[in-house]
Structures are given as structure tokens and as C-alpha cells.
Amino acid sequence: MRVDPTLVRSGQWWDHKMPQLVAAAALSLLPVAGSLSGWTVLVDLVLFLVAAVGIAAFGHVLNDLADIRTDAIAGAPNQMAGLDTRQRAAVLGVTVAAGGLPWLVLPSSMRTVALVLAEVALLTVYSLPPVRLKDRAAAGVLADALYAYVVPILLTVSVFTDLGGLTWPAWWVTVPAGTWMLLMGLRGILWHQIGDLAHDRRAGVRTLVTRMGATRTSAFVSWMVLVELAAAAATLVAIAAATGSVWVPVFGALYLLYRAFQMSILWSEPLHPSALRSPNGRVRYVGFVLLNEFVERWLPVAALVALALQLPLLWIAVVVHLVVFDNAVTEFLRRDLPSLPDATNRLAHERRSRRNIRVIADRRRAEAAAGPAPVGRDVRDRCRWVFVVCGPELHVETLATAVRNLRPLTSLEIWVVTDSARNVRPIEVDGIDRVVDVATPEHLDDHQASIWLKTGVHRHVPEGEWCYLDSDIIAVRPGMEAVFEHRAGPVAFASDLTISSNQVDRFSPWAMTCECSGHGDTHSCGHLREQLGVRFDLDVPGDWVHWNGGVFLFGPDSTEFLDMWNERALASFDWPEWRTRDQGALIATVWTLGLEDTPRIPPEFNFIADLGNSDLCLDPDLGWALHPAGPWHRAHMLHLYTSRLEDPNWELGRDVEAPVVRQTLVRTLRWRRFEVRQRAKDEYLNARSDLTQRRQVWGQRSRDAYWGVRSRLGLYWLRIRRQPQRLRPSRIAAAASRRLGSDPPP
């Protein structure tokens, strides 16, 4: 039960490992489920999972205790580092109790006890000296795979075959199953070590990847995953033969068919077969997307349902599993089902989409073939591009992709500022004119060191006009040099528009360590503004559209701005409310110097093409847009922070333009339908409002007429009522006398 601290903290260990144990338990009980008590199975399953969590947590605590010093050197987080000796002992005691007490009730044959002891021993010798297999390259990798996958699965099978009174599965079942789990474990730990290569080298940790190198390890794992796929197929066939349950391999075949449909049709960025040619692509799609998804989200649900059909009480376990763990059912309801209408529309417009993709690609290739746009000699001598890269190999690979696309489209020099001591591999990229090696402070981790270099880049390059580029900025059209014309102040940045509207409050959850969501179009918070007020006494409006640091211009008069940005970014590393980012310090610097209204770089020079933006559009005639309603931009440079630029086989047309074009037709049609519906709704509301107004007018007129008629009739009635009094002889005589001018008779 390998416990990666990162997975435990993020909750991923629970979602990734526990369902596998549930699947193994259910499959072990299927042959004799009808003869068992549902309560017994349910209680033992719960107790076993508690024990598994306890043993895994025990391994995690040991790992953190043993890595306190090395994690401090590498700048990696460690949960045990902040606890005193008594607290550490208490945490360790709780894990031992949780992992050990359930075995007082669970079936515990000699085989089961031996497997539990083997698991604990592997966890111990993996982390603790003097053995510490973690530092012993191949032995460490093997031990990790054993305690992460092989032993837990064997232990699960042992417990639940004992519960069902079954014999141990035949060798032709255990061998392919064990091989599958071993290969899955090896793939997982090697891929994890590739990601941690920079930290391990800095901390002096000797792993298999530090010896082999990331490239060789990646190639090895990419071929090993194909053997893993064969072992998985053999395991499903062997389970069917041993249990007589033909549904297991049939379910696996149906899963393959549905997964192919899902990746090629339902995905907004369909899987292209060429992605499987690269080592990273094979590992990602065959290993993690195909095999891991099967054992973590699909097989556990299917096995539990099959068990519940024989033991109805186990439907409780099915419901709990669907609620607690990530699974195929909730994924289908949450993602696949809502995606079907868009997928249908994409297929309906596929011919037009292919034409648009071809037009855009041909136009881009023609512009690239024409070479860089002509610039004056003074511009070539004064203006340059500069990148900042250091640390993990993927950053160097991303830089190579950026330079490969920039070099054919510009005649200006390309410089790179780096700390070679931190780099997993040297920067040997064709097209770079100068590499500046700068020693960064040792107490900073790689991310912090990159920010230190970026915000202080003016100190490491000669005086002149510079355009800083993140390594995920991809040049797509000639004429990028026109960006240098847009520096009207000490610096020039583009607006941070990842969606059609973006502001400080919406960015706040990404900059702060608050628990606000930070996802979607509406999630915002005021914590960043609060911190800007507390730390810098600034009152920044929540609707201010902040700057994006992916592309910015600086020159000889930028020193004050960049020095302040650098100072505040470094200070923010120690503030618990702030994430390790440079945007918060950038906002503070802008407002402190009163530059919030400084003219900004047009989006054409830093168009943020976020593939996660559900409104992103690309049209062959109009260009790029963050929303089907526009505005549209003919981008020179794309900011592609959600693209896999570290893949050497990455292509702009296939991996960015094609999926966005396919979605654009769907999105524009959806927007037009929305506009029609909205227009009809507005017209209806306007007509209803007009009708209401007319009714009000007619009602007032009716009321006026009613009261007019009523008052006149009342007057007539009053006259009629008073007429007898007027006709009395005395009144007639009095009236006649007044008219004749004589006195009335007495």
C-alpha cells in the first residue's frame, strides 16, 4: 500500500487504492457468495478497509519521519516536520491501532498473518535506515511496487477466500494477477520518481531514475505498459476460468470499446492515434487513462454489483461506494451524459471542421515559410526575447517546444536565464543565442527560484529592450516584434483574460490558500483584496482586470518596478495566506506605483488559449476568441499553459487548433441559439411590457370614463330628487317675484 505523501494530502490515495481492494474482495467472494451471510461480508469488508487505511497511514508516517531532513533540503512539504516528539508518537500510535485492531475480528490464517507482516516489513525497510530501500535504486522501486500493489491485493484475496472457505487461487490465476499488479506498481513509482527527479537530486536521494535519467526511464516504462496491458487481459481471462464468471472478460472488452468511444468521440480534445507513438503518450493513455481507470473506477463497481445480486445487503456497500469513491457511474452521469449532445454536433459538423482545420494549418505554414517579418537594424540591435527556466526536465522540454516555434518566425536574439545547478538536464536547445547561468538562493525550491529569476530578470541581462516570455508562450505568426511598440510606461503587460471576463476577485482563490473553489465562471472571493490591504495598505477594486505575467516588456527604466515586484514576491513566500505565485505581488506593485491605468499589450501578443475554457473559439476568417460573441483576435503568440508542451511530439495544429476548431462550430451554434432564444425572450418581455402599459392606459381611461359617467348620473339623480321641491307653489311664486322685481308675498 504505497503512500505517496502528495496523494495522501490530496485525498487521491483513498480514491486510487481503496477501490482496488474492494474489487479484489468482491471477486474473491463471488464463487460462494450465495452461501454467506450478508452482514458478515459487510462487517468484514469495513473492518478490512479500516485496517488497510491504518497500515497505509503507518507507512506514510514512517516515510515522513525518515524524510524530514531530505524534504527540508529539497523544499518539499512534510507533515511530520511541524510536530514535536510526543505528537509524532501519538500519530504513529493511532495508525498502529487502526491497522492492527481489526485483525482481532478478521479471518487470520497463517498466510494472512505472513502477508500482513510482509507489508509492515516492506513499509519499514523502505523508509528507515540502515536498510532504507528508498535510496537503493532498483531495490527501492521493487519494494515500492510490492507494498503498493502486489502484497495488498494478495492480502485481500487471502482474507476473503478464508472468509468464504475457499482454497487459494490456482497459480495460473495468481501469476498473471501478481504480474499485472507488479507492473502497475513499477509504472507508478517510476513515473513518480521522474516527476521528483529534480528534488531527489538536490536532496541527494539515489533512485533508479536519478541513475537512468528521465528519458531512458520514460522509454522503458512506455514499453513496459504494453506488457502490463497483456497481463491485465490474461488476468481477466484467468478469473473467468477460475470462477466460471464469463462476465469478467466480457466486461473488460466492453470497457475497451466504451473507452475508445469516450476518448475519440466524447472528449472535447479527441485522442489522436499519433499520441501513442511517444513514450509519454503511451504511458499516459494506456497506463493511467486505460488501465488505472479500469481497476480504480470501473471494476470495483461491477464486482460489487455482481456480489450484491447474490447478497442483497451488499447494495448498501454499492451505494456507499458510489457516494464515497470516484467511480464510472458518477463519471458517466457527471461528464459523459452531458457531453453527448456536443459530441453529436461535432460529428455532424466534422466535414466542415476538417476543412477549417486544413485552412488554418495551411495558412499558418505559409506564413512560417515566408520567414520572419522584416525589422530595422536598430530593432535587431536593441530588442531581444528572454526566457527563464530552471528545475524539472519538463520545463526544459517545454522551453524546447517554445523555441522550436519561435525561432523560424523572428530574427531577434533569444536568451535564456537559468540556474544550471537546478536543472535535471542541461539546456541544449537549437535556436537559443545565449544562456545566462545564475546561482539562485539554495533555500528556495524550484518554483520559488523560477519566480526569483523572473522578477529579477533585468539584473541578469544587458541593458536594452526586452520581452520576457513564459516557456508556454508559442509563436504562431510572424510579426511578433511589433509587441515592442506597446511599452508606454516603465513596463507593459497584457490583461489576464483566461475567460471573456476576469478580475482580481475571480483570481483570488488561485492566489490565496483559502478554501474558496476557484473553478467555473462565477467563483470568486475577496481574500486577495483583503491581503493587499493588510500587507500593503492598498484598496484594489475587486473588478479590476489584473495583468498576466506570461509576456511583459521591460527596459532601462524598469528597474524600480521589477525590484519592487521581486522584493514583494520573495516576501510572499513566507506568508501562509499566499500561494507560491507572482501575480499577487505584481498587483501590489502596480497599484503602489500608480500604474493601474498603464496601456496594456494587445491580446494578439498574449492570447491565453486555455483548453479548459468551454467558450474558446478559433475561426479561419476571424481568428481566436474567448467567447463566441467575440471580440476576435489574429494572435501572434498563444499562451498555452494547459497544453502538454513538454511532449516532444506536440504539434500546434493537432493538439490545439484541431480540438478548438471542432468545438468552435458547436459553441458558435449554441451561442446563436442562445441569442435567438434570448431575443425571442426579450421580444416577449417587451411585448408583455407594452401590453401591460396599454392595459394600464386603457384601465386608467376606463376608470376615468366610469367615474365621469357615474358623477354625471349622480348629478342627474340629484336633480330628479330635488325636482318636487322646486315645483312647490311657494318656490314658484318666489321665483316669479324675483324675476318681476317685486317683493314676494308674505
Secondary structure, 3 states (H helix, E strand, C coil): CCCCHHHHHHCHHHHHHHHHHHHHHHHHHHHHHHHCCHHHHHHHHHHHHHHHHHHHHHHHHHHHHHCHHHHHHHCCCCCCCCCCHHHHHHHHHHHHHHHHHHHHCCCCCHHHHHHHHHHHHHHHHHHCCCCCHHHCCHHHHHHHHHHHHHHHHHHHHHHHHHHCCCCCCCHHHHHHHHHHHHHHHHHHHHHHHHHCHHHHHHHCCCCHHHHHCHHHHHHHHHHHHHHHHHHHHHHHHHHHHHHCCCHHHHHHHHHHHHHHHHHHHHCCCCCCHHHHHCHHHHHHHHHHHHHHHHHHHHHHHHHHHHHHHHCHHHHHHHHHHHHHCCCHHHHHHHHHHHHHHHHHHHHHCHHHHHHHHHHHHHHHHHHHHCCCCCCCHHHHHHEEEEEECCCCHHHHHHHHHHHHHHHHHCCCEEEEEECCCCCCCCCCCCCCCEEEECCCCCCCCHHHHHHHHHHCHHHCCCCCEEEEECCCEEECCCCHHHHHHHCCCCEEEEECCCCCCCCHHHHHHHHECCCCCCCCCCCCCCHHHHHHHHHHCCCCCCCCCCEEEEEEEECHHHHHHHHHHHHHHHHHCCCCCECCCCHHHHHHHHHHCCCCCCCCECHHHCEECCCCCCCCEEECCCEEECCCCCCCECCCEEECCCCCCCCCCCCHHHHHHHHHHHHHHHHHHHHHHHHHHHHHHHHHHHHHHHHHHHHHHHHHHHHHHHHHHHHHHHHHHHHHHHHHHHCCHHHHHHHHHHHHCCCCCC
